[in-house]
Amino acid sequence: MDIITDSKLDKYLDITSRALKKVKLNKKGKINFEESAKDFFDMAKRYFDDAKYFRDKKDYVNAFAALNYAHGWLDAGARIGLFDVDHDNELFTVDGKK
């Protein structure tokens, strides 16, 4: 449970490949920023909790994957402006200029 196997990597490469192909860009839409921010933060927190659960079970591969998902939700939220991260470009992929 602490080695990333070819089959585990293949599984996640397949999932992401299929997801990339399925995405269609929205040209219009209305976003409730507060509701969306809460949703993104909730998802990040849930994946973070999952990471701790997997770590406690010594399942380091899934713990690491869950951490990446958690940070991905946080980073995406910061990137699209749902979260104010004070231009922190060390923790997030945002413009560091104030």
MODELLER restraints for C-alpha pairs under 7 A, 6 or more apart:
rsr = mdl.restraints
at = mdl.atoms
rsr.add(forms.Gaussian(group=physical.xy_distance, feature=features.Distance(at['CA:1:A'], at['CA:58:A']), mean=6.70, stdev=0.5))
rsr.add(forms.Gaussian(group=physical.xy_distance, feature=features.Distance(at['CA:1:A'], at['CA:59:A']), mean=4.75, stdev=0.5))
rsr.add(forms.Gaussian(group=physical.xy_distance, feature=features.Distance(at['CA:1:A'], at['CA:60:A']), mean=6.00, stdev=0.5))
rsr.add(forms.Gaussian(group=physical.xy_distance, feature=features.Distance(at['CA:1:A'], at['CA:61:A']), mean=6.19, stdev=0.5))
rsr.add(forms.Gaussian(group=physical.xy_distance, feature=features.Distance(at['CA:2:A'], at['CA:59:A']), mean=6.17, stdev=0.5))
rsr.add(forms.Gaussian(group=physical.xy_distance, feature=features.Distance(at['CA:2:A'], at['CA:60:A']), mean=4.89, stdev=0.5))
rsr.add(forms.Gaussian(group=physical.xy_distance, feature=features.Distance(at['CA:2:A'], at['CA:61:A']), mean=5.49, stdev=0.5))
rsr.add(forms.Gaussian(group=physical.xy_distance, feature=features.Distance(at['CA:3:A'], at['CA:61:A']), mean=6.44, stdev=0.5))
rsr.add(forms.Gaussian(group=physical.xy_distance, feature=features.Distance(at['CA:4:A'], at['CA:61:A']), mean=6.11, stdev=0.5))
rsr.add(forms.Gaussian(group=physical.xy_distance, feature=features.Distance(at['CA:33:A'], at['CA:82:A']), mean=6.14, stdev=0.5))
rsr.add(forms.Gaussian(group=physical.xy_distance, feature=features.Distance(at['CA:37:A'], at['CA:77:A']), mean=6.79, stdev=0.5))
rsr.add(forms.Gaussian(group=physical.xy_distance, feature=features.Distance(at['CA:37:A'], at['CA:82:A']), mean=5.09, stdev=0.5))
rsr.add(forms.Gaussian(group=physical.xy_distance, feature=features.Distance(at['CA:37:A'], at['CA:83:A']), mean=6.66, stdev=0.5))
rsr.add(forms.Gaussian(group=physical.xy_distance, feature=features.Distance(at['CA:40:A'], at['CA:73:A']), mean=5.86, stdev=0.5))
rsr.add(forms.Gaussian(group=physical.xy_distance, feature=features.Distance(at['CA:40:A'], at['CA:74:A']), mean=6.89, stdev=0.5))
rsr.add(forms.Gaussian(group=physical.xy_distance, feature=features.Distance(at['CA:40:A'], at['CA:77:A']), mean=6.37, stdev=0.5))
rsr.add(forms.Gaussian(group=physical.xy_distance, feature=features.Distance(at['CA:41:A'], at['CA:74:A']), mean=6.61, stdev=0.5))
rsr.add(forms.Gaussian(group=physical.xy_distance, feature=features.Distance(at['CA:43:A'], at['CA:73:A']), mean=6.81, stdev=0.5))
rsr.add(forms.Gaussian(group=physical.xy_distance, feature=features.Distance(at['CA:44:A'], at['CA:70:A']), mean=4.10, stdev=0.5))
rsr.add(forms.Gaussian(group=physical.xy_distance, feature=features.Distance(at['CA:44:A'], at['CA:71:A']), mean=6.60, stdev=0.5))
rsr.add(forms.Gaussian(group=physical.xy_distance, feature=features.Distance(at['CA:44:A'], at['CA:73:A']), mean=5.37, stdev=0.5))
rsr.add(forms.Gaussian(group=physical.xy_distance, feature=features.Distance(at['CA:44:A'], at['CA:74:A']), mean=6.11, stdev=0.5))
rsr.add(forms.Gaussian(group=physical.xy_distance, feature=features.Distance(at['CA:45:A'], at['CA:70:A']), mean=6.67, stdev=0.5))
rsr.add(forms.Gaussian(group=physical.xy_distance, feature=features.Distance(at['CA:47:A'], at['CA:66:A']), mean=5.24, stdev=0.5))
rsr.add(forms.Gaussian(group=physical.xy_distance, feature=features.Distance(at['CA:47:A'], at['CA:67:A']), mean=6.51, stdev=0.5))
rsr.add(forms.Gaussian(group=physical.xy_distance, feature=features.Distance(at['CA:47:A'], at['CA:69:A']), mean=6.39, stdev=0.5))
rsr.add(forms.Gaussian(group=physical.xy_distance, feature=features.Distance(at['CA:47:A'], at['CA:70:A']), mean=4.93, stdev=0.5))
rsr.add(forms.Gaussian(group=physical.xy_distance, feature=features.Distance(at['CA:48:A'], at['CA:66:A']), mean=6.45, stdev=0.5))
rsr.add(forms.Gaussian(group=physical.xy_distance, feature=features.Distance(at['CA:48:A'], at['CA:67:A']), mean=5.71, stdev=0.5))
rsr.add(forms.Gaussian(group=physical.xy_distance, feature=features.Distance(at['CA:48:A'], at['CA:70:A']), mean=5.46, stdev=0.5))
rsr.add(forms.Gaussian(group=physical.xy_distance, feature=features.Distance(at['CA:50:A'], at['CA:66:A']), mean=6.30, stdev=0.5))
rsr.add(forms.Gaussian(group=physical.xy_distance, feature=features.Distance(at['CA:51:A'], at['CA:63:A']), mean=4.05, stdev=0.5))
rsr.add(forms.Gaussian(group=physical.xy_distance, feature=features.Distance(at['CA:51:A'], at['CA:64:A']), mean=6.66, stdev=0.5))
rsr.add(forms.Gaussian(group=physical.xy_distance, feature=features.Distance(at['CA:51:A'], at['CA:66:A']), mean=4.99, stdev=0.5))
rsr.add(forms.Gaussian(group=physical.xy_distance, feature=features.Distance(at['CA:51:A'], at['CA:67:A']), mean=5.62, stdev=0.5))
rsr.add(forms.Gaussian(group=physical.xy_distance, feature=features.Distance(at['CA:52:A'], at['CA:63:A']), mean=6.64, stdev=0.5))
rsr.add(forms.Gaussian(group=physical.xy_distance, feature=features.Distance(at['CA:54:A'], at['CA:60:A']), mean=6.55, stdev=0.5))
rsr.add(forms.Gaussian(group=physical.xy_distance, feature=features.Distance(at['CA:54:A'], at['CA:62:A']), mean=6.23, stdev=0.5))
rsr.add(forms.Gaussian(group=physical.xy_distance, feature=features.Distance(at['CA:54:A'], at['CA:63:A']), mean=4.87, stdev=0.5))
rsr.add(forms.Gaussian(group=physical.xy_distance, feature=features.Distance(at['CA:55:A'], at['CA:63:A']), mean=5.38, stdev=0.5))
rsr.add(forms.Gaussian(group=physical.xy_distance, feature=features.Distance(at['CA:75:A'], at['CA:92:A']), mean=5.29, stdev=0.5))
rsr.add(forms.Gaussian(group=physical.xy_distance, feature=features.Distance(at['CA:75:A'], at['CA:93:A']), mean=6.51, stdev=0.5))
rsr.add(forms.Gaussian(group=physical.xy_distance, feature=features.Distance(at['CA:77:A'], at['CA:83:A']), mean=5.69, stdev=0.5))
rsr.add(forms.Gaussian(group=physical.xy_distance, feature=features.Distance(at['CA:78:A'], at['CA:84:A']), mean=6.53, stdev=0.5))
rsr.add(forms.Gaussian(group=physical.xy_distance, feature=features.Distance(at['CA:78:A'], at['CA:85:A']), mean=6.48, stdev=0.5))
rsr.add(forms.Gaussian(group=physical.xy_distance, feature=features.Distance(at['CA:78:A'], at['CA:92:A']), mean=6.92, stdev=0.5))
rsr.add(forms.Gaussian(group=physical.xy_distance, feature=features.Distance(at['CA:79:A'], at['CA:93:A']), mean=6.43, stdev=0.5))
rsr.add(forms.Gaussian(group=physical.xy_distance, feature=features.Distance(at['CA:79:A'], at['CA:94:A']), mean=5.65, stdev=0.5))
rsr.add(forms.Gaussian(group=physical.xy_distance, feature=features.Distance(at['CA:87:A'], at['CA:94:A']), mean=6.24, stdev=0.5))
rsr.add(forms.Gaussian(group=physical.xy_distance, feature=features.Distance(at['CA:87:A'], at['CA:95:A']), mean=5.88, stdev=0.5))
rsr.add(forms.Gaussian(group=physical.xy_distance, feature=features.Distance(at['CA:87:A'], at['CA:96:A']), mean=4.60, stdev=0.5))
rsr.add(forms.Gaussian(group=physical.xy_distance, feature=features.Distance(at['CA:87:A'], at['CA:97:A']), mean=6.28, stdev=0.5))
rsr.add(forms.Gaussian(group=physical.xy_distance, feature=features.Distance(at['CA:87:A'], at['CA:98:A']), mean=6.37, stdev=0.5))
rsr.add(forms.Gaussian(group=physical.xy_distance, feature=features.Distance(at['CA:88:A'], at['CA:94:A']), mean=6.87, stdev=0.5))
rsr.add(forms.Gaussian(group=physical.xy_distance, feature=features.Distance(at['CA:88:A'], at['CA:96:A']), mean=5.78, stdev=0.5))
rsr.add(forms.Gaussian(group=physical.xy_distance, feature=features.Distance(at['CA:89:A'], at['CA:95:A']), mean=6.21, stdev=0.5))
rsr.add(forms.Gaussian(group=physical.xy_distance, feature=features.Distance(at['CA:89:A'], at['CA:96:A']), mean=5.00, stdev=0.5))
